[in-house]
């Protein structure tokens, strides 16, 4: 029996670049994370994937692993 890995969501270079492009300007503001709004954090390429994952978290499995996030940064 093989292990299932469909709960692992690897991020590709383009997606990581999109996250960085949205994150860096936000960090420069010095504002609290709780002040962040969707309109101030545009993720046009990732938006549909995030929506799909959100649905899976709420209606499905309830967990996922996003692999590849540069946590040291």
N, CA, C and O atoms as a Maestro MAE file, in Angstrom:
{
 s_m_m2io_version
 :::
 2.0.0
}

f_m_ct {
 s_m_title
 :::
 protein
 m_atom[292] {
  # First column is atom index #
  i_m_mmod_type
  r_m_x_coord
  r_m_y_coord
  r_m_z_coord
  i_m_residue_number
  s_m_chain_name
  s_m_pdb_residue_name
  s_m_pdb_atom_name
  i_m_atomic_number
  :::
  1 25 0.838 -1.172 0.000 1 A "UNK " " N  " 7
  2 3 0.000 0.000 0.000 1 A "UNK " " CA " 6
  3 2 0.891 1.247 0.000 1 A "UNK " " C  " 6
  4 15 1.772 1.378 0.850 1 A "UNK " " O  " 8
  5 25 0.667 2.150 -0.939 2 A "UNK " " N  " 7
  6 3 1.492 3.356 -1.011 2 A "UNK " " CA " 6
  7 2 0.839 4.497 -0.235 2 A "UNK " " C  " 6
  8 15 -0.381 4.551 -0.079 2 A "UNK " " O  " 8
  9 25 1.676 5.395 0.240 3 A "UNK " " N  " 7
  10 3 1.195 6.542 1.006 3 A "UNK " " CA " 6
  11 2 0.563 7.564 0.066 3 A "UNK " " C  " 6
  12 15 1.046 7.788 -1.044 3 A "UNK " " O  " 8
  13 25 -0.512 8.170 0.523 4 A "UNK " " N  " 7
  14 3 -1.170 9.217 -0.261 4 A "UNK " " CA " 6
  15 2 -0.491 10.544 0.029 4 A "UNK " " C  " 6
  16 15 -0.156 10.840 1.176 4 A "UNK " " O  " 8
  17 25 -0.293 11.319 -0.982 5 A "UNK " " N  " 7
  18 3 0.332 12.626 -0.815 5 A "UNK " " CA " 6
  19 2 -0.496 13.745 -1.397 5 A "UNK " " C  " 6
  20 15 0.014 14.839 -1.634 5 A "UNK " " O  " 8
  21 25 -1.795 13.479 -1.635 6 A "UNK " " N  " 7
  22 3 -2.629 14.491 -2.269 6 A "UNK " " CA " 6
  23 2 -2.942 15.672 -1.345 6 A "UNK " " C  " 6
  24 15 -3.590 16.629 -1.768 6 A "UNK " " O  " 8
  25 25 -2.502 15.615 -0.121 7 A "UNK " " N  " 7
  26 3 -2.683 16.719 0.816 7 A "UNK " " CA " 6
  27 2 -1.479 17.652 0.815 7 A "UNK " " C  " 6
  28 15 -1.485 18.681 1.491 7 A "UNK " " O  " 8
  29 25 -0.437 17.291 0.049 8 A "UNK " " N  " 7
  30 3 0.764 18.124 -0.068 8 A "UNK " " CA " 6
  31 2 0.602 19.042 -1.273 8 A "UNK " " C  " 6
  32 15 0.321 18.583 -2.380 8 A "UNK " " O  " 8
  33 25 0.781 20.339 -1.053 9 A "UNK " " N  " 7
  34 3 0.622 21.355 -2.082 9 A "UNK " " CA " 6
  35 2 1.964 22.041 -2.322 9 A "UNK " " C  " 6
  36 15 2.268 23.033 -1.660 9 A "UNK " " O  " 8
  37 25 2.771 21.537 -3.250 10 A "UNK " " N  " 7
  38 3 4.058 22.194 -3.513 10 A "UNK " " CA " 6
  39 2 3.864 23.503 -4.283 10 A "UNK " " C  " 6
  40 15 3.072 23.574 -5.223 10 A "UNK " " O  " 8
  41 25 4.591 24.517 -3.874 11 A "UNK " " N  " 7
  42 3 4.545 25.807 -4.555 11 A "UNK " " CA " 6
  43 2 5.672 25.875 -5.575 11 A "UNK " " C  " 6
  44 15 6.800 25.472 -5.288 11 A "UNK " " O  " 8
  45 25 5.368 26.384 -6.767 12 A "UNK " " N  " 7
  46 3 6.406 26.494 -7.792 12 A "UNK " " CA " 6
  47 2 7.066 27.880 -7.718 12 A "UNK " " C  " 6
  48 15 6.641 28.735 -6.941 12 A "UNK " " O  " 8
  49 25 8.082 28.086 -8.515 13 A "UNK " " N  " 7
  50 3 8.843 29.342 -8.476 13 A "UNK " " CA " 6
  51 2 7.976 30.556 -8.796 13 A "UNK " " C  " 6
  52 15 8.129 31.607 -8.173 13 A "UNK " " O  " 8
  53 25 7.078 30.422 -9.751 14 A "UNK " " N  " 7
  54 3 6.200 31.547 -10.103 14 A "UNK " " CA " 6
  55 2 5.290 31.917 -8.933 14 A "UNK " " C  " 6
  56 15 5.081 33.097 -8.652 14 A "UNK " " O  " 8
  57 25 4.756 30.914 -8.260 15 A "UNK " " N  " 7
  58 3 3.882 31.162 -7.109 15 A "UNK " " CA " 6
  59 2 4.658 31.797 -5.955 15 A "UNK " " C  " 6
  60 15 4.157 32.702 -5.288 15 A "UNK " " O  " 8
  61 25 5.867 31.326 -5.727 16 A "UNK " " N  " 7
  62 3 6.706 31.916 -4.679 16 A "UNK " " CA " 6
  63 2 7.064 33.359 -5.021 16 A "UNK " " C  " 6
  64 15 7.108 34.220 -4.142 16 A "UNK " " O  " 8
  65 25 7.317 33.615 -6.289 17 A "UNK " " N  " 7
  66 3 7.593 34.990 -6.728 17 A "UNK " " CA " 6
  67 2 6.400 35.895 -6.532 17 A "UNK " " C  " 6
  68 15 6.549 37.055 -6.147 17 A "UNK " " O  " 8
  69 25 5.220 35.373 -6.796 18 A "UNK " " N  " 7
  70 3 3.996 36.149 -6.600 18 A "UNK " " CA " 6
  71 2 3.787 36.466 -5.119 18 A "UNK " " C  " 6
  72 15 3.411 37.582 -4.762 18 A "UNK " " O  " 8
  73 25 4.032 35.490 -4.274 19 A "UNK " " N  " 7
  74 3 3.925 35.729 -2.827 19 A "UNK " " CA " 6
  75 2 4.935 36.777 -2.363 19 A "UNK " " C  " 6
  76 15 4.598 37.649 -1.562 19 A "UNK " " O  " 8
  77 25 6.156 36.697 -2.855 20 A "UNK " " N  " 7
  78 3 7.183 37.675 -2.487 20 A "UNK " " CA " 6
  79 2 6.806 39.066 -2.963 20 A "UNK " " C  " 6
  80 15 6.982 40.045 -2.237 20 A "UNK " " O  " 8
  81 25 6.288 39.157 -4.183 21 A "UNK " " N  " 7
  82 3 5.899 40.456 -4.734 21 A "UNK " " CA " 6
  83 2 4.784 41.106 -3.919 21 A "UNK " " C  " 6
  84 15 4.732 42.331 -3.809 21 A "UNK " " O  " 8
  85 25 3.904 40.306 -3.355 22 A "UNK " " N  " 7
  86 3 2.819 40.839 -2.528 22 A "UNK " " CA " 6
  87 2 3.294 41.099 -1.100 22 A "UNK " " C  " 6
  88 15 2.822 42.031 -0.449 22 A "UNK " " O  " 8
  89 25 4.219 40.285 -0.613 23 A "UNK " " N  " 7
  90 3 4.665 40.367 0.774 23 A "UNK " " CA " 6
  91 2 5.597 41.541 1.040 23 A "UNK " " C  " 6
  92 15 5.421 42.256 2.026 23 A "UNK " " O  " 8
  93 25 6.571 41.748 0.187 24 A "UNK " " N  " 7
  94 3 7.580 42.773 0.444 24 A "UNK " " CA " 6
  95 2 6.985 44.172 0.624 24 A "UNK " " C  " 6
  96 15 7.351 44.853 1.582 24 A "UNK " " O  " 8
  97 25 6.090 44.628 -0.245 25 A "UNK " " N  " 7
  98 3 5.490 45.950 -0.015 25 A "UNK " " CA " 6
  99 2 4.677 46.000 1.280 25 A "UNK " " C  " 6
  100 15 4.672 47.017 1.974 25 A "UNK " " O  " 8
  101 25 3.997 44.910 1.601 26 A "UNK " " N  " 7
  102 3 3.213 44.885 2.841 26 A "UNK " " CA " 6
  103 2 4.134 45.015 4.058 26 A "UNK " " C  " 6
  104 15 3.853 45.796 4.967 26 A "UNK " " O  " 8
  105 25 5.218 44.262 4.076 27 A "UNK " " N  " 7
  106 3 6.147 44.323 5.203 27 A "UNK " " CA " 6
  107 2 6.732 45.722 5.370 27 A "UNK " " C  " 6
  108 15 6.984 46.164 6.491 27 A "UNK " " O  " 8
  109 25 6.946 46.409 4.264 28 A "UNK " " N  " 7
  110 3 7.517 47.757 4.310 28 A "UNK " " CA " 6
  111 2 6.591 48.762 4.989 28 A "UNK " " C  " 6
  112 15 7.051 49.803 5.459 28 A "UNK " " O  " 8
  113 25 5.303 48.467 5.046 29 A "UNK " " N  " 7
  114 3 4.365 49.399 5.683 29 A "UNK " " CA " 6
  115 2 4.493 49.371 7.199 29 A "UNK " " C  " 6
  116 15 4.174 50.356 7.864 29 A "UNK " " O  " 8
  117 25 4.956 48.253 7.753 30 A "UNK " " N  " 7
  118 3 5.083 48.128 9.197 30 A "UNK " " CA " 6
  119 2 3.757 47.933 9.910 30 A "UNK " " C  " 6
  120 15 3.704 47.956 11.140 30 A "UNK " " O  " 8
  121 25 2.697 47.744 9.159 31 A "UNK " " N  " 7
  122 3 1.376 47.559 9.761 31 A "UNK " " CA " 6
  123 2 1.222 46.156 10.322 31 A "UNK " " C  " 6
  124 15 1.965 45.243 9.963 31 A "UNK " " O  " 8
  125 25 0.255 46.000 11.200 32 A "UNK " " N  " 7
  126 3 -0.031 44.711 11.827 32 A "UNK " " CA " 6
  127 2 -0.653 43.759 10.803 32 A "UNK " " C  " 6
  128 15 -1.364 44.186 9.893 32 A "UNK " " O  " 8
  129 25 -0.378 42.489 10.964 33 A "UNK " " N  " 7
  130 3 -0.932 41.468 10.078 33 A "UNK " " CA " 6
  131 2 -2.459 41.476 10.108 33 A "UNK " " C  " 6
  132 15 -3.100 41.193 9.096 33 A "UNK " " O  " 8
  133 25 -3.033 41.793 11.240 34 A "UNK " " N  " 7
  134 3 -4.498 41.816 11.365 34 A "UNK " " CA " 6
  135 2 -5.126 42.931 10.539 34 A "UNK " " C  " 6
  136 15 -6.339 42.934 10.330 34 A "UNK " " O  " 8
  137 25 -4.314 43.880 10.065 35 A "UNK " " N  " 7
  138 3 -4.816 44.962 9.212 35 A "UNK " " CA " 6
  139 2 -4.805 44.595 7.734 35 A "UNK " " C  " 6
  140 15 -5.289 45.364 6.903 35 A "UNK " " O  " 8
  141 25 -4.271 43.448 7.401 36 A "UNK " " N  " 7
  142 3 -4.133 43.026 6.010 36 A "UNK " " CA " 6
  143 2 -5.491 42.714 5.397 36 A "UNK " " C  " 6
  144 15 -6.323 42.040 6.004 36 A "UNK " " O  " 8
  145 25 -5.699 43.215 4.188 37 A "UNK " " N  " 7
  146 3 -6.938 42.905 3.463 37 A "UNK " " CA " 6
  147 2 -6.588 42.245 2.129 37 A "UNK " " C  " 6
  148 15 -5.475 42.381 1.619 37 A "UNK " " O  " 8
  149 25 -7.546 41.545 1.594 38 A "UNK " " N  " 7
  150 3 -7.353 40.836 0.328 38 A "UNK " " CA " 6
  151 2 -6.978 41.810 -0.791 38 A "UNK " " C  " 6
  152 15 -6.149 41.490 -1.644 38 A "UNK " " O  " 8
  153 25 -7.582 42.987 -0.787 39 A "UNK " " N  " 7
  154 3 -7.314 43.960 -1.848 39 A "UNK " " CA " 6
  155 2 -5.895 44.522 -1.778 39 A "UNK " " C  " 6
  156 15 -5.361 44.973 -2.791 39 A "UNK " " O  " 8
  157 25 -5.281 44.501 -0.602 40 A "UNK " " N  " 7
  158 3 -3.921 45.006 -0.441 40 A "UNK " " CA " 6
  159 2 -2.858 43.927 -0.654 40 A "UNK " " C  " 6
  160 15 -1.663 44.216 -0.606 40 A "UNK " " O  " 8
  161 25 -3.278 42.714 -0.884 41 A "UNK " " N  " 7
  162 3 -2.354 41.593 -1.029 41 A "UNK " " CA " 6
  163 2 -2.738 40.799 -2.277 41 A "UNK " " C  " 6
  164 15 -3.234 39.676 -2.176 41 A "UNK " " O  " 8
  165 25 -2.508 41.384 -3.452 42 A "UNK " " N  " 7
  166 3 -2.962 40.741 -4.689 42 A "UNK " " CA " 6
  167 2 -2.169 39.486 -5.038 42 A "UNK " " C  " 6
  168 15 -0.938 39.492 -5.059 42 A "UNK " " O  " 8
  169 25 -2.897 38.424 -5.309 43 A "UNK " " N  " 7
  170 3 -2.301 37.155 -5.723 43 A "UNK " " CA " 6
  171 2 -3.090 36.617 -6.919 43 A "UNK " " C  " 6
  172 15 -3.778 35.603 -6.797 43 A "UNK " " O  " 8
  173 25 -3.000 37.281 -8.064 44 A "UNK " " N  " 7
  174 3 -3.845 36.887 -9.201 44 A "UNK " " CA " 6
  175 2 -3.623 35.460 -9.693 44 A "UNK " " C  " 6
  176 15 -4.579 34.794 -10.093 44 A "UNK " " O  " 8
  177 25 -2.397 34.985 -9.671 45 A "UNK " " N  " 7
  178 3 -2.121 33.621 -10.123 45 A "UNK " " CA " 6
  179 2 -2.464 32.570 -9.088 45 A "UNK " " C  " 6
  180 15 -2.827 31.449 -9.446 45 A "UNK " " O  " 8
  181 25 -2.356 32.904 -7.823 46 A "UNK " " N  " 7
  182 3 -2.605 31.954 -6.741 46 A "UNK " " CA " 6
  183 2 -4.046 31.981 -6.230 46 A "UNK " " C  " 6
  184 15 -4.462 31.064 -5.522 46 A "UNK " " O  " 8
  185 25 -4.794 32.990 -6.569 47 A "UNK " " N  " 7
  186 3 -6.136 33.179 -6.005 47 A "UNK " " CA " 6
  187 2 -7.029 31.961 -6.193 47 A "UNK " " C  " 6
  188 15 -7.688 31.536 -5.244 47 A "UNK " " O  " 8
  189 25 -7.067 31.396 -7.376 48 A "UNK " " N  " 7
  190 3 -7.958 30.250 -7.610 48 A "UNK " " CA " 6
  191 2 -7.474 29.023 -6.830 48 A "UNK " " C  " 6
  192 15 -8.284 28.238 -6.337 48 A "UNK " " O  " 8
  193 25 -6.172 28.864 -6.723 49 A "UNK " " N  " 7
  194 3 -5.628 27.735 -5.961 49 A "UNK " " CA " 6
  195 2 -5.934 27.895 -4.470 49 A "UNK " " C  " 6
  196 15 -6.270 26.922 -3.796 49 A "UNK " " O  " 8
  197 25 -5.819 29.104 -3.964 50 A "UNK " " N  " 7
  198 3 -6.142 29.379 -2.561 50 A "UNK " " CA " 6
  199 2 -7.620 29.133 -2.312 50 A "UNK " " C  " 6
  200 15 -7.986 28.548 -1.293 50 A "UNK " " O  " 8
  201 25 -8.471 29.569 -3.228 51 A "UNK " " N  " 7
  202 3 -9.911 29.322 -3.094 51 A "UNK " " CA " 6
  203 2 -10.219 27.830 -3.056 51 A "UNK " " C  " 6
  204 15 -11.029 27.375 -2.249 51 A "UNK " " O  " 8
  205 25 -9.565 27.073 -3.936 52 A "UNK " " N  " 7
  206 3 -9.773 25.619 -3.965 52 A "UNK " " CA " 6
  207 2 -9.308 24.984 -2.655 52 A "UNK " " C  " 6
  208 15 -9.992 24.124 -2.101 52 A "UNK " " O  " 8
  209 25 -8.150 25.407 -2.166 53 A "UNK " " N  " 7
  210 3 -7.629 24.868 -0.923 53 A "UNK " " CA " 6
  211 2 -8.521 25.246 0.255 53 A "UNK " " C  " 6
  212 15 -8.751 24.434 1.151 53 A "UNK " " O  " 8
  213 25 -9.018 26.473 0.251 54 A "UNK " " N  " 7
  214 3 -9.931 26.909 1.313 54 A "UNK " " CA " 6
  215 2 -11.158 26.007 1.369 54 A "UNK " " C  " 6
  216 15 -11.589 25.596 2.447 54 A "UNK " " O  " 8
  217 25 -11.706 25.708 0.221 55 A "UNK " " N  " 7
  218 3 -12.866 24.822 0.149 55 A "UNK " " CA " 6
  219 2 -12.532 23.429 0.681 55 A "UNK " " C  " 6
  220 15 -13.328 22.826 1.401 55 A "UNK " " O  " 8
  221 25 -11.359 22.925 0.325 56 A "UNK " " N  " 7
  222 3 -10.918 21.610 0.807 56 A "UNK " " CA " 6
  223 2 -10.743 21.621 2.327 56 A "UNK " " C  " 6
  224 15 -11.089 20.650 3.000 56 A "UNK " " O  " 8
  225 25 -10.216 22.702 2.858 57 A "UNK " " N  " 7
  226 3 -10.031 22.802 4.311 57 A "UNK " " CA " 6
  227 2 -11.364 22.832 5.053 57 A "UNK " " C  " 6
  228 15 -11.505 22.223 6.114 57 A "UNK " " O  " 8
  229 25 -12.331 23.535 4.494 58 A "UNK " " N  " 7
  230 3 -13.627 23.690 5.161 58 A "UNK " " CA " 6
  231 2 -14.539 22.486 4.938 58 A "UNK " " C  " 6
  232 15 -15.169 21.996 5.875 58 A "UNK " " O  " 8
  233 25 -14.607 22.014 3.700 59 A "UNK " " N  " 7
  234 3 -15.581 20.975 3.347 59 A "UNK " " CA " 6
  235 2 -14.984 19.573 3.218 59 A "UNK " " C  " 6
  236 15 -15.712 18.581 3.173 59 A "UNK " " O  " 8
  237 25 -13.676 19.502 3.159 60 A "UNK " " N  " 7
  238 3 -13.045 18.211 2.891 60 A "UNK " " CA " 6
  239 2 -12.154 17.734 4.010 60 A "UNK " " C  " 6
  240 15 -12.580 17.610 5.158 60 A "UNK " " O  " 8
  241 25 -10.927 17.473 3.667 61 A "UNK " " N  " 7
  242 3 -9.950 16.858 4.553 61 A "UNK " " CA " 6
  243 2 -9.678 17.679 5.816 61 A "UNK " " C  " 6
  244 15 -9.515 17.112 6.896 61 A "UNK " " O  " 8
  245 25 -9.627 18.988 5.693 62 A "UNK " " N  " 7
  246 3 -9.414 19.838 6.854 62 A "UNK " " CA " 6
  247 2 -7.965 20.212 7.102 62 A "UNK " " C  " 6
  248 15 -7.676 20.926 8.062 62 A "UNK " " O  " 8
  249 25 -7.057 19.758 6.276 63 A "UNK " " N  " 7
  250 3 -5.653 20.123 6.429 63 A "UNK " " CA " 6
  251 2 -4.926 20.000 5.093 63 A "UNK " " C  " 6
  252 15 -5.383 19.308 4.183 63 A "UNK " " O  " 8
  253 25 -3.794 20.679 4.991 64 A "UNK " " N  " 7
  254 3 -2.933 20.589 3.820 64 A "UNK " " CA " 6
  255 2 -1.547 21.083 4.222 64 A "UNK " " C  " 6
  256 15 -1.392 21.795 5.214 64 A "UNK " " O  " 8
  257 25 -0.567 20.704 3.457 65 A "UNK " " N  " 7
  258 3 0.799 21.156 3.675 65 A "UNK " " CA " 6
  259 2 1.239 21.922 2.437 65 A "UNK " " C  " 6
  260 15 1.290 21.367 1.339 65 A "UNK " " O  " 8
  261 25 1.556 23.194 2.618 66 A "UNK " " N  " 7
  262 3 2.108 23.980 1.519 66 A "UNK " " CA " 6
  263 2 3.618 23.831 1.584 66 A "UNK " " C  " 6
  264 15 4.265 24.347 2.495 66 A "UNK " " O  " 8
  265 25 4.162 23.135 0.630 67 A "UNK " " N  " 7
  266 3 5.597 22.836 0.616 67 A "UNK " " CA " 6
  267 2 6.326 23.851 -0.261 67 A "UNK " " C  " 6
  268 15 5.876 24.209 -1.349 67 A "UNK " " O  " 8
  269 25 7.467 24.300 0.256 68 A "UNK " " N  " 7
  270 3 8.314 25.196 -0.527 68 A "UNK " " CA " 6
  271 2 8.327 26.626 -0.040 68 A "UNK " " C  " 6
  272 15 9.058 27.454 -0.583 68 A "UNK " " O  " 8
  273 25 7.529 26.939 0.980 69 A "UNK " " N  " 7
  274 3 7.549 28.300 1.514 69 A "UNK " " CA " 6
  275 2 8.899 28.589 2.149 69 A "UNK " " C  " 6
  276 15 9.390 27.790 2.947 69 A "UNK " " O  " 8
  277 25 9.504 29.717 1.808 70 A "UNK " " N  " 7
  278 3 10.823 30.047 2.355 70 A "UNK " " CA " 6
  279 2 10.693 30.602 3.779 70 A "UNK " " C  " 6
  280 15 10.794 31.811 3.992 70 A "UNK " " O  " 8
  281 25 10.474 29.730 4.727 71 A "UNK " " N  " 7
  282 3 10.196 30.143 6.105 71 A "UNK " " CA " 6
  283 2 11.375 30.878 6.747 71 A "UNK " " C  " 6
  284 15 11.164 31.671 7.665 71 A "UNK " " O  " 8
  285 25 12.583 30.644 6.301 72 A "UNK " " N  " 7
  286 3 13.739 31.340 6.865 72 A "UNK " " CA " 6
  287 2 13.760 32.816 6.471 72 A "UNK " " C  " 6
  288 15 14.434 33.622 7.112 72 A "UNK " " O  " 8
  289 25 13.037 33.160 5.437 73 A "UNK " " N  " 7
  290 3 12.974 34.549 4.997 73 A "UNK " " CA " 6
  291 2 11.898 35.278 5.734 73 A "UNK " " C  " 6
  292 15 11.687 36.469 5.502 73 A "UNK " " O  " 8
  :::
 }
 m_bond[291] {
  # First column is bond index #
  i_m_from
  i_m_to
  i_m_order
  :::
  1 1 2 1
  2 2 3 1
  3 3 4 2
  4 3 5 1
  5 5 6 1
  6 6 7 1
  7 7 8 2
  8 7 9 1
  9 9 10 1
  10 10 11 1
  11 11 12 2
  12 11 13 1
  13 13 14 1
  14 14 15 1
  15 15 16 2
  16 15 17 1
  17 17 18 1
  18 18 19 1
  19 19 20 2
  20 19 21 1
  21 21 22 1
  22 22 23 1
  23 23 24 2
  24 23 25 1
  25 25 26 1
  26 26 27 1
  27 27 28 2
  28 27 29 1
  29 29 30 1
  30 30 31 1
  31 31 32 2
  32 31 33 1
  33 33 34 1
  34 34 35 1
  35 35 36 2
  36 35 37 1
  37 37 38 1
  38 38 39 1
  39 39 40 2
  40 39 41 1
  41 41 42 1
  42 42 43 1
  43 43 44 2
  44 43 45 1
  45 45 46 1
  46 46 47 1
  47 47 48 2
  48 47 49 1
  49 49 50 1
  50 50 51 1
  51 51 52 2
  52 51 53 1
  53 53 54 1
  54 54 55 1
  55 55 56 2
  56 55 57 1
  57 57 58 1
  58 58 59 1
  59 59 60 2
  60 59 61 1
  61 61 62 1
  62 62 63 1
  63 63 64 2
  64 63 65 1
  65 65 66 1
  66 66 67 1
  67 67 68 2
  68 67 69 1
  69 69 70 1
  70 70 71 1
  71 71 72 2
  72 71 73 1
  73 73 74 1
  74 74 75 1
  75 75 76 2
  76 75 77 1
  77 77 78 1
  78 78 79 1
  79 79 80 2
  80 79 81 1
  81 81 82 1
  82 82 83 1
  83 83 84 2
  84 83 85 1
  85 85 86 1
  86 86 87 1
  87 87 88 2
  88 87 89 1
  89 89 90 1
  90 90 91 1
  91 91 92 2
  92 91 93 1
  93 93 94 1
  94 94 95 1
  95 95 96 2
  96 95 97 1
  97 97 98 1
  98 98 99 1
  99 99 100 2
  100 99 101 1
  101 101 102 1
  102 102 103 1
  103 103 104 2
  104 103 105 1
  105 105 106 1
  106 106 107 1
  107 107 108 2
  108 107 109 1
  109 109 110 1
  110 110 111 1
  111 111 112 2
  112 111 113 1
  113 113 114 1
  114 114 115 1
  115 115 116 2
  116 115 117 1
  117 117 118 1
  118 118 119 1
  119 119 120 2
  120 119 121 1
  121 121 122 1
  122 122 123 1
  123 123 124 2
  124 123 125 1
  125 125 126 1
  126 126 127 1
  127 127 128 2
  128 127 129 1
  129 129 130 1
  130 130 131 1
  131 131 132 2
  132 131 133 1
  133 133 134 1
  134 134 135 1
  135 135 136 2
  136 135 137 1
  137 137 138 1
  138 138 139 1
  139 139 140 2
  140 139 141 1
  141 141 142 1
  142 142 143 1
  143 143 144 2
  144 143 145 1
  145 145 146 1
  146 146 147 1
  147 147 148 2
  148 147 149 1
  149 149 150 1
  150 150 151 1
  151 151 152 2
  152 151 153 1
  153 153 154 1
  154 154 155 1
  155 155 156 2
  156 155 157 1
  157 157 158 1
  158 158 159 1
  159 159 160 2
  160 159 161 1
  161 161 162 1
  162 162 163 1
  163 163 164 2
  164 163 165 1
  165 165 166 1
  166 166 167 1
  167 167 168 2
  168 167 169 1
  169 169 170 1
  170 170 171 1
  171 171 172 2
  172 171 173 1
  173 173 174 1
  174 174 175 1
  175 175 176 2
  176 175 177 1
  177 177 178 1
  178 178 179 1
  179 179 180 2
  180 179 181 1
  181 181 182 1
  182 182 183 1
  183 183 184 2
  184 183 185 1
  185 185 186 1
  186 186 187 1
  187 187 188 2
  188 187 189 1
  189 189 190 1
  190 190 191 1
  191 191 192 2
  192 191 193 1
  193 193 194 1
  194 194 195 1
  195 195 196 2
  196 195 197 1
  197 197 198 1
  198 198 199 1
  199 199 200 2
  200 199 201 1
  201 201 202 1
  202 202 203 1
  203 203 204 2
  204 203 205 1
  205 205 206 1
  206 206 207 1
  207 207 208 2
  208 207 209 1
  209 209 210 1
  210 210 211 1
  211 211 212 2
  212 211 213 1
  213 213 214 1
  214 214 215 1
  215 215 216 2
  216 215 217 1
  217 217 218 1
  218 218 219 1
  219 219 220 2
  220 219 221 1
  221 221 222 1
  222 222 223 1
  223 223 224 2
  224 223 225 1
  225 225 226 1
  226 226 227 1
  227 227 228 2
  228 227 229 1
  229 229 230 1
  230 230 231 1
  231 231 232 2
  232 231 233 1
  233 233 234 1
  234 234 235 1
  235 235 236 2
  236 235 237 1
  237 237 238 1
  238 238 239 1
  239 239 240 2
  240 239 241 1
  241 241 242 1
  242 242 243 1
  243 243 244 2
  244 243 245 1
  245 245 246 1
  246 246 247 1
  247 247 248 2
  248 247 249 1
  249 249 250 1
  250 250 251 1
  251 251 252 2
  252 251 253 1
  253 253 254 1
  254 254 255 1
  255 255 256 2
  256 255 257 1
  257 257 258 1
  258 258 259 1
  259 259 260 2
  260 259 261 1
  261 261 262 1
  262 262 263 1
  263 263 264 2
  264 263 265 1
  265 265 266 1
  266 266 267 1
  267 267 268 2
  268 267 269 1
  269 269 270 1
  270 270 271 1
  271 271 272 2
  272 271 273 1
  273 273 274 1
  274 274 275 1
  275 275 276 2
  276 275 277 1
  277 277 278 1
  278 278 279 1
  279 279 280 2
  280 279 281 1
  281 281 282 1
  282 282 283 1
  283 283 284 2
  284 283 285 1
  285 285 286 1
  286 286 287 1
  287 287 288 2
  288 287 289 1
  289 289 290 1
  290 290 291 1
  291 291 292 2
  :::
 }
}
